[in-house]
Amino acid sequence: MDLRAKLVSLAVFLVVLRTGNAHLCVIEPRQRGDFDISQSGSHTCFRHDPPCGGEKENPPTRTYLSSTAVTLLWQQNYNHYTVGYPGYMDVAWSDITDMKTFHLLAVIGDLNEHAQDHQRNYSIPVVMPNVMCSHCVLRFRYNSHKPGEQVFYQCADIAIKNTTDETPHTDPNTPHTDPNTPSTKPPPLPKPVHNPSVPRSTQLYGISYSELDPLQSEFVSVDTMTGAVTSIKSFDFGVGSGFRPELMGNKRNSRAGFRSPNKSSHLLAPGNQYIMDQMMGYSEASKTLFTMKLGKASLDDMADTLLLIDGATGTTMEKTLDAKAVASPIVAMTTNGSGAMLTFNMDMVKDKPGTFTFRVGLLNEKGSYQMLYSDPTKTEDLYINYLWATADTDKNMFYVLMGNENAPDTLDARIYTYDLNTTPVRMSYAQLDVDNYTISSIHYYKKTGKLVTISPGLFMDKQATYTLVTVDPKLGLISPMWVVAVPDRYQHYYGGDVFNLDQDNGNLYYVLRLTDPPTADVIATVSMETQHVSVSSPTNLRHLHNLSFLPGVSN
């Protein structure tokens, strides 16, 4: 990996702010036009016209030396992460005289914040091209792939001098990278202590992935008592979509002195292969995990490869899918109870951007696909934010939780119910009552025949009281069962869900983030039989994805 790739792969987050309703603002160098990030919803961060958001050129605001590393800073004010089809942000440059040809400097994959109304500052070092340019333009883009969303654009005007010229003037307030500052790494994980008097704990399974090492990941187990993470098998792909350190393709740009993408998009590189985050089906019959993998030539392509992972050993197998299955991105997989996966797609209506029909299918381990439901007369352009899916495999019912794309704070949502017993499949939905509790997942509990989940309360609550709730898919009622975690101890977060309940023992698992220390987590084991809640020793699970309970393997 060359210097440029190392610099990009060591990119770190600077600041995480509270909320936001805008989308992309460039802080350093300063973007064209008005700039205001003092409050959410700023119109200065909501620009769609290519290549520069409709803003006219300005005199250069910064001068950089060619072939040297500089740090760029921007803010994502609104997270549009798309399950099954994650997007990316990129930075490219062009001479002011040629605003049609942009040369790629860096790409960062979108991160799953589990909340749309979320602000995060991104800081990334890039190497300026080996050119002299009295007026160049840096273009910043955010392509979220979100249903109904357009690409966001911003530009900054700069100059680039030869390294033999005088040192350029820089603003004393410009962010800089201290070479003596160690690289950011996840906190060390606790080592399990053997104690024969402690009963055998449950193991959860997931994918360990660090944005600082984006070319690989690991299949791991996590102890629900000690919090210890144990590696099982290493993989040569990332997790959806994380940082992409080197996406420059094979053709070297002689003028810039580094690789640049072809005309179509970002070309394939080892770090361009990744599996989907928040998508993990499981067949108890074969002890096999199902997910989707991207291995194509472009980040704008859809994942079309089925990845099978043996739940005990981590051994993988890839299957090419029937083209009908991936006419649009698969966003959900959950077991049908007979070794296959129920899948959920959102198909865009022709000539109606932002309007979709929903499709339910059945996918087996061989990659064969059968469509179960699709109704072109039932379209949707508002509840298009996929959150979670689960199935009642006894009654053959499939439930999908969809959020209102325009309700990032109230978290309005619907539950769509698909009755798979009828021909054709019958679909209905219920509007959720979110006056007291908001949710981001649903799990079917066989013993009671109810949908259950953990709610942190309301999105705008200053303190989170985590409550076990039931969800009525017919009436839309969210009813409390009991408090799982009291305020003050845990952060407000919607991403702690673990795939699959322990149906035999009546346990639901959930990851809670501690307020002190803020980088520590615990695994809560919630007994729906005894109302007992136990938590693991403090650990760090921020680098784990698709954490799952695997019946027949975990216990």
N, C-alpha and C positions, 0 to 999 in steps of 0.2 A: 504494500500500500504506500503511495507516494505522500509527500508532505501535504498536498491539498486534501487528499482523502483523510489523512490523520486529523488535520485541523477540523474538517467538517464532522468527523465521527466523534470528536471530543467536544462538540458544541454542547453548551449547558443552558439550562433555563435560568433566567435572572430573577424574575419577580413573578409571583402569582397574586393577582388582584382579586377583588371580591366578586364583582359582577360586571356584565357588559351587555349592550344590546347592539353594538356595531360589529364590524366583521374583520377589517384589516386596516391598521394604521402604521405608517413607517415613522419611527422616532429618530433614527440616526443612520444615514443622513436624512434630514428632514424632508418629508414628502412635499410634493407640489400642492399649491392651493391652501385652503384653510386647514388648520390642525387643532383639534380639541378633544382630548381624552379625559377631561375632568369628570365626565358623567357618561353613563351608558346611553346608547341610542344616538350618539353623535353622527350627524349627516356627513361629517368629514371622513368617516371610515367606511362609508357605504357608497362605493363607486364601481360601476360595472362596465363602462365603455372601454374597449381596448384601444390602444395598449396602455393608456395612462389614466384611466378613470374619467376621461373627458376633460382633464385639466391641461391648460396651456403650459408651454415650457417657461422656465425661469432661468436666470443666470445661475451658474453652478454655485452650490452652497458649501461644497467640500472639495478639497484637492487632495488626491492620493498619489503615492508613488507606485509606479508600475512594478509588477512582479513581487509585491510585498503583501503580507497578510494584514487585513483590517477586520474590524469587528462591526457587523451590521446588527441593528436592533429594530425589531418591529413588534407589534402587539396584535394578537388575535383576540378580538373583543367578543367574538361570538363563535362558539364551537359547533360546527355542523358535521361532526363525525358521522359517517354513514356505515352502519353495520353491513358487512357483506360487500361493500364497494368503497373502501376508505379513500379519501382524497389526499392532497398534498399541498404544500406551499413551496414556491421556488423563487429564485432571484436570478436575473439575467441582465446583461448589459448590451448597449448598442450605441453607436455614434449617432449624434443628433441628426446627421445628414442621411442616415439610413435607419428609419424607425420600423422597418419591416423585418430586418434580420436581427434577432437577439441571440446572444451567446450565453449559454447556461453557466452560472457560477456555483449554485448550490440548490439542493432539494431537501426538504424536510417533510416526512410523512405526517399526516394528521394524527393527533393523539386522541384517544377515547377518554374524554373528561367526564362522561356519564352525566352531563348537564349542558344544555345549550347556552344558558346564560352564564358564561364563564369567560374570564379574561386571563390571558397568560402572555407574558413577555417572552420573546425568543431572542436569544443572542447567538450569533454564529460567525465564526471567523471564515473569511474567504480570501483567496489570493487574487489581487487585481491583475488584469491581463497585461501582457508585455506590449503595451501600445502607448503612444503619446496622443492625447485627446484633449483639446481645449474645451470641448463640451460633449460629454457623454451622458447617458441616461441609465440609471438602474431601475429595472422594472420588477416589482414585487407582485406575485399572484397568489391567490388562494382558490384552488379548484377543489371543492369539497365533495363533488359527485352527489350532493344531497338532492333528493327528488324535489324538483321545482326551483332549485337555486341556480344562479348564474355564477360565472367566475368573477372574483373580486380583483380589482386592479389598483395599484398605486405606482407612482414613479418619483424618483429623486434625481435632480440635476447635479452632476459632478464633473470634475476635470481630473485627468490622469497625466502626471509628468514622468519623464524618464528618471531612472534612479540616480543619474548623474546630476540632475537639477538640484536646486536648494530644497531643503526639507520643507514640506508643505506646512502651512499654518493649520493648526487644529484647535478646536474649542476646548478649553480646560475642562469643560463638563462632559466632553465626549467619553462614552464608555470605553474602557480599554481592558486588555487581558494582562494580568500580572503573570510573568513567566515563572515566578516562584510559587504560584498558587497551585496546589496539587489538583489533579483532575478529579471531577466529581465521580464517586463510585457509590453503589448501594451500601448501606451500613452492613457490617458483618452479621452473619446469621448465628444464632445461638447453637451450641453443640448439645445434643441430647445427652442427658445423664442417666445411666442405667440404674434403675431402682426396682428390684424384684417385687417390692410390695405394691407397686403401682400397676393397676390393671392395664392390659394391652389397649392402646388408643387406636383411633380410627385414622386411616391415611386418606387424604385427599390427593388428587392428581391434577397437574396443570403444566403449563409451558413457561419456563423461566427465560426471560428475554430482557436484555439491557440495551437501551439506545446507544450506549457507549461501545457496544460490541455488536453491531447490527447484522453481521454476516452469519450469525449462528444463534441457536437457541437450544434449550435442553428440556427433555421430558423429566419431570421431577415428582416426588411425593412429598407431602407436607403432613407432619404429625399434628393432630388436633389438640394434643395436650402440651407438648414441648414447643411447638411452632417450628421445629427443625425441618429444614428443606434438604432432601437427599436426591442427588442426581441419579437418573436411571439410564438415559441415553442422550447423546448429542445429535443435534440436527444442523443442516447447512442452510436453514432458512430463518427468516425473522418472523415477527408477529405484527399484524395489520395496523398500521403499516410501518410505524416506527421511523427512525432516521434512515435515510438512504445516503450513504457516504460517497458513492461514486456511481453516477449514472450517465457517464459521458459518452458511451458508445465506442465505436472502433475508429472513427474518422477524426484525425487530429486537425484542429484549426491552426494553420500556420501563423496567422496574424496574431491570434490570442496566445499561442504558445501552450494551449491545453486542449483537451478533447471537448467537443460540443455535440449536442444531440442532432439527429437528423431533422428534417423538416417536420416530421409527423409528431414526435413526442420524445419522452425520455426512453433511452434504449436499455436493453436488458443488461444487467450486471449481477454478480452473485447476491448483492444486497437487495436486488429488485424482486427476489422470491420471498414470499411470506404467506403465512396462513391467516385466516380471518380471526379477529378478536371478537369476543362475545358471540361466538358460534361454535358449539361443540355438542354434537349428538352422541348417543351411546347405546349400543346394542348389548343388553345383558346376556343374550343368548350366545353371542360370539365373543363377548368381552372386548368389543372393538369400539374405538372412538371414531367419529366421522367429523370432518371439517372440510372447508374449501381452501385451495391453495392457488395463488397467482404465480405463474411461471412464464408468462408471455413477455413480449418485447416492450410493453408500454405500461406505465402506471395508469393510463386511461383505459386499458383493457379490463375486462371482467375476468374474475377467477373462473376457470372452466375445468379445473382438475379436482377430482375427489381424492382427499388424502385420508387413508385409513391408518389408525395407530393402535397397535395391540396394547390393551390396557395394563397388562402385566409386565411386558418387556420393552415397550416403546418401539418395537419394530414397525416400520412404515411400509405402506404399499400405495401406489398411485393408480387411479383409474380415470381414463378420459370419459367425460360425460356425454350422454346423448345431447345433441345440440338443442333440442326442445327444452331441456332442463335449464339451460343458461341463456335463453333468449333475452333475459334480463337477469340481474344479479340474484342469486339465492341469498336471502338474508336470514333464514332460520332453518334449523334442523332439530327435530326432536323425535324420539322413538315412537313407532306405532305399536310396540309391544310384541312384534313378530319378526324382529331382526332387521327391519327396514326403517328408513327415516321419512317422516312427514316433512315436506319442505314448503317454504313460503316465498313467493316472488311478487314484486310490484312491477307490472308491465305498463309502460307509458302509452297513453292513448295517442294514436297517430294524429299529427297536426294539432295537438293540444298539449303543449309543454306544461309540465306541472300537474297534469291530470293523469290518474293511474287507475288500472283495474288490478284486483288482487288475484293471485293464482296459488292453489294448493296442489302439491304433487306428492308422489311416493317414489323414493330413491333407494335402490338396494346396493349391496356391497360390490356388485359388478358394474355399477354405473348406469344401469338401466333405469329409465324414468317413465312414470305413468302420470299423466295429468288427471287429477281428481275433480278440480273445480276451477272454472274461469267463466265469468259472466260479463260480457262487454257492455251490458246495459247498466251495470252498477259501477259507477266511477267515483273517484275520491280525489280531492285536491287540497284537503285540509289535514285530515288525520293520516299523515304519510310519514310519521317519524316512528320507525319500528323500534320496539322496546324489548319484547320477550315473547316466547311461545311455549306452550306445554300441551299435553294430551291426556285425556282420560282414556286409557287403553282398554278399560273394561267396557265402557259404553260407546267407544269409538267416536269420541268428540275431540275436536281440535280447537284450541283457544289461542288467539293472537292479541297481544296488547299493543295498541297503536297510540302514539301521542299526537297532540295538536301541534303542528309545526309553528303556529303563531302564538303559543301559550307557554313560553319558556319559564315563567315564574309561577303561574297557577298550575301548570302541568296537567291541563285537561287531557283526558284520555278516554279511549273506548276499548271494550273487549269485543272482539269479533269471534263468534262461535260458528264452527263448521260441523254440521251433523253429517258424518261420513256414512251413516247407515242408509241414507236416502239416495235415490237415483232420480234426478240429479242431486248432487250434494246441496243441502240447504244451508244458506248463510243468514245469520242475524247478528245484531250488535246491540250493546247497551252502553249508554253514556255513564261514565263513572262519577260518583259523587265525591269530589275532592275538596270539600269544604274543611275537613278535619285531617284527612290523611291523603298523602300522595304516594304513588308507588312507581317502581321501574321494572318490576318482574312479577310473575305469577307461577305458582307451582301446584300441581295437582296432588292431593293427599288421598290415597286410596281408602284408608280406613274410614274417613268421614265423608268422602266424596265431594270435598270442598276445595276451592282454590285458596291457597295461603301464600303469604309473603311477609316481608319485613318492611315497615314504613318508618322513615325518619321524621315523620310529621309533615309540615308544610315547608316548601322550598325556602321561603323568606324567614322562617324561624331562626332566631339568633342562636338558640340551643336546640340540639336534636334529642328528642326522646324516641328511641327506637321501640316500636311496638309490633308484636305479631298480630296480623290482621287476616280476616277472611274477606274474599272478594266474590260477590254474587254476579255471575256472568249474565243473568237474566234481568236483574233489577239495577245493577251497577252500584250496589251498596258496598262500602268498605267498612267493616265492623271490627272493633278492637277485641282482641282476646286477652292479652296481658302485656305488660311492659317488659321488654327484653333488656334494655340498657337505659340508665338514667342520664339526665343532662350533665354537662360539665366534663364528663370523663371522655367523651368521644366526639370526633369531628362530624360535621354535617356532610354526608357523602352518600351518593346513590349507586356506587359501583361495587358494593360488597357482596353481591349475590354469588352463590355457588350453584353450579348446575346439579340437578337431581337431588331429591330427598332420599334419606334412608327410610324407605317405606316399611321395612321389617321392624325397626326399632322406634319409628316415629320421630326421627331427628331431622331438623333443618339446620344447615350450616351457613354462617354469615361472617364476613370479615369486617371488623370494626377498626377504625383508625383512632388511635389515642390522641388526646389533646396535649399530653405531656408524657414522654417526648413526642413531638408531632410527626416524627418519621417512623414511629413504631405502630404495629398492628397486633390485634389478637383475633383468634378464630373463636366465634361464639357457637357453642353446640346447644341448640334450643330443642328441648324435649316437648313435643306436643302432647305427650301422654301425662307427664308429671308436672309440667310447667316449670321444670328446673332448667336453669341456664348456667352453663359453665364456660369459662374462657381459657384459652391457652396461655402459656407464658408469652410475654411480649416478644415479637419477632418483626421482621421486615418482609412484607409481601408485595411491595410496590412494583416489583419486577416480574410478578407472576400474572399470567393470563389464562382465561378459560378454566379456572379452578373448578374441579368436578368431584362429586362423590360417585364412585363406580361400584354398583352392586356386584357382589361376587369377587371383587378385587380389593375394594377398600376395607371390607369386613370379613 
